[in-house]
Amino acid sequence: LKIDWSADIIPFEETPAVWINPPYSNILPWVDKGVEQQNKGVLSTLLVPRDNRTEWWPHDRASKIIDIVGYYEEQGVYKSGPNKGEPKLKWRSGGIRFINSRTGKEEPAELNKPMCLIEFNPHLIGQPCQFGTIQKNVLMAMGHNALNEK
């Protein structure tokens, strides 16, 4: 929080960008820092619990709030019965699980709150906050693609 991100990071697509997973016990200073850095030209994205009842909730300061949601995954097709030939769909939760830093594997239990991405975009200062959703599988694919490019 003491570092000026705008002076310390490499621009991504012409705009310096940071990804933040703040401590959930004290999110407000990170929201304030995101707003400060937005005014310096930095795009900040926070992964936080979706809790609009809290003091830190930035509905009037954020550029975008994007809920992470579940999705249906195809599990083959029905071989018989009234749905024969139709795809079998299985619901997958949008719940977030952390990766164990020692094993590199996803933890079995999801966090107990829905999660969202909050973006402070320097190109959207003064614009109303946009609200949307992203399916967890789409977000994960974007992350894997970004890691594979490195």
C-alpha positions as CSV (number, residue, x, y, z in Angstrom):
1,L,0.0,0.0,0.0
2,K,3.0,2.3,0.4
3,I,4.3,1.8,-3.1
4,D,3.2,3.9,-6.1
5,W,2.1,1.2,-8.5
6,S,2.1,3.6,-11.4
7,A,5.9,4.0,-11.1
8,D,6.6,0.4,-10.3
9,I,4.9,-1.7,-13.0
10,I,5.2,-2.4,-16.7
11,P,2.3,-1.3,-18.9
12,F,0.0,-3.9,-20.3
13,E,-1.6,-2.9,-23.6
14,E,-0.5,0.7,-23.0
15,T,-2.1,0.9,-19.6
16,P,-0.3,-0.3,-16.4
17,A,-2.4,-3.0,-14.7
18,V,-2.3,-4.8,-11.4
19,W,-4.2,-7.8,-10.0
20,I,-4.9,-7.7,-6.3
21,N,-6.2,-10.4,-3.9
22,P,-6.4,-8.2,-0.8
23,P,-6.7,-9.6,2.8
24,Y,-10.4,-10.0,3.2
25,S,-10.2,-8.9,6.8
26,N,-9.3,-5.3,5.7
27,I,-10.3,-4.5,2.1
28,L,-11.0,-0.8,2.4
29,P,-7.4,0.4,2.2
30,W,-7.0,-1.6,-1.0
31,V,-10.1,-0.1,-2.5
32,D,-8.8,3.4,-1.6
33,K,-5.4,2.5,-3.2
34,G,-7.2,1.3,-6.3
35,V,-9.0,4.6,-6.7
36,E,-5.7,6.6,-6.0
37,Q,-3.8,4.6,-8.6
38,Q,-6.7,4.8,-11.1
39,N,-6.3,8.6,-11.0
40,K,-2.6,8.0,-11.8
41,G,-3.4,5.9,-14.9
42,V,-3.3,2.4,-13.4
43,L,-6.0,-0.2,-14.1
44,S,-6.5,-2.2,-10.8
45,T,-8.6,-5.4,-10.5
46,L,-9.5,-6.7,-7.1
47,L,-10.7,-10.3,-6.3
48,V,-13.0,-9.8,-3.3
49,P,-16.1,-11.3,-1.6
50,R,-19.3,-10.1,-3.2
51,D,-20.6,-8.2,-0.1
52,N,-22.3,-4.9,-0.9
53,R,-23.3,-4.4,2.8
54,T,-19.9,-3.4,3.9
55,E,-18.2,-0.1,4.3
56,W,-15.6,-0.8,1.7
57,W,-18.0,-1.7,-1.1
58,P,-17.1,0.7,-3.9
59,H,-20.4,0.9,-5.9
60,D,-19.9,4.6,-6.4
61,R,-16.2,4.5,-7.0
62,A,-15.5,1.4,-9.1
63,S,-15.6,1.3,-12.9
64,K,-16.9,-2.3,-13.1
65,I,-18.2,-5.0,-10.7
66,I,-18.2,-8.4,-12.2
67,D,-19.8,-11.4,-10.4
68,I,-18.1,-14.7,-10.8
69,V,-20.9,-17.2,-11.6
70,G,-21.3,-20.9,-12.3
71,Y,-22.0,-22.6,-15.6
72,Y,-23.2,-25.9,-17.2
73,E,-20.6,-28.3,-18.5
74,E,-21.4,-31.0,-21.1
75,Q,-20.9,-34.5,-19.8
76,G,-21.5,-36.5,-23.0
77,V,-25.0,-37.2,-24.4
78,Y,-28.0,-39.2,-23.2
79,K,-27.8,-42.7,-24.7
80,S,-31.4,-43.6,-24.1
81,G,-34.7,-42.3,-22.6
82,P,-36.7,-39.2,-23.5
83,N,-33.6,-37.1,-23.8
84,K,-31.7,-39.5,-26.1
85,G,-29.1,-37.7,-28.2
86,E,-29.3,-34.5,-26.1
87,P,-26.3,-33.3,-24.2
88,K,-26.0,-34.2,-20.5
89,L,-25.4,-31.0,-18.6
90,K,-23.8,-30.8,-15.1
91,W,-23.9,-27.6,-13.0
92,R,-20.5,-26.3,-11.9
93,S,-20.4,-23.8,-9.1
94,G,-18.8,-20.4,-9.6
95,G,-17.3,-20.7,-6.2
96,I,-13.6,-19.9,-5.8
97,R,-11.1,-22.3,-4.3
98,F,-7.6,-21.3,-3.5
99,I,-4.5,-23.1,-4.7
100,N,-2.3,-24.7,-2.0
101,S,1.1,-23.1,-2.4
102,R,2.9,-26.2,-1.3
103,T,1.2,-28.7,-3.5
104,G,0.0,-26.5,-6.3
105,K,-3.4,-28.2,-6.2
106,E,-6.8,-26.6,-5.8
107,E,-8.3,-26.8,-2.3
108,P,-11.4,-29.0,-2.0
109,A,-13.6,-26.5,-0.2
110,E,-14.9,-23.3,-1.8
111,L,-14.8,-20.0,0.0
112,N,-18.0,-19.4,1.9
113,K,-19.0,-16.3,0.0
114,P,-19.7,-15.4,-3.6
115,M,-16.8,-13.6,-5.2
116,C,-16.4,-10.8,-7.7
117,L,-13.9,-8.7,-9.6
118,I,-13.9,-5.0,-8.9
119,E,-12.1,-2.9,-11.5
120,F,-10.8,0.7,-11.2
121,N,-10.1,1.6,-14.9
122,P,-8.4,5.0,-15.6
123,H,-10.2,5.2,-19.0
124,L,-13.6,5.1,-17.3
125,I,-13.2,7.8,-14.6
126,G,-16.4,9.7,-14.2
127,Q,-18.5,7.0,-15.8
128,P,-21.2,5.1,-14.0
129,C,-20.2,1.8,-12.5
130,Q,-20.9,-1.1,-14.9
131,F,-22.2,-4.4,-13.5
132,G,-21.8,-7.8,-15.2
133,T,-21.0,-11.5,-14.7
134,I,-18.2,-13.9,-15.9
135,Q,-18.5,-17.6,-15.8
136,K,-15.8,-19.2,-13.6
137,N,-14.6,-21.5,-16.5
138,V,-14.1,-18.5,-18.8
139,L,-12.2,-16.6,-16.1
140,M,-10.0,-19.7,-15.4
141,A,-9.3,-20.1,-19.2
142,M,-8.2,-16.5,-19.4
143,G,-5.9,-17.0,-16.5
144,H,-4.4,-20.2,-17.9
145,N,-3.8,-18.4,-21.3
146,A,-2.1,-15.5,-19.6
147,L,0.2,-17.8,-17.6
148,N,1.0,-19.8,-20.8
149,E,2.0,-16.6,-22.6
150,K,4.6,-15.8,-19.9
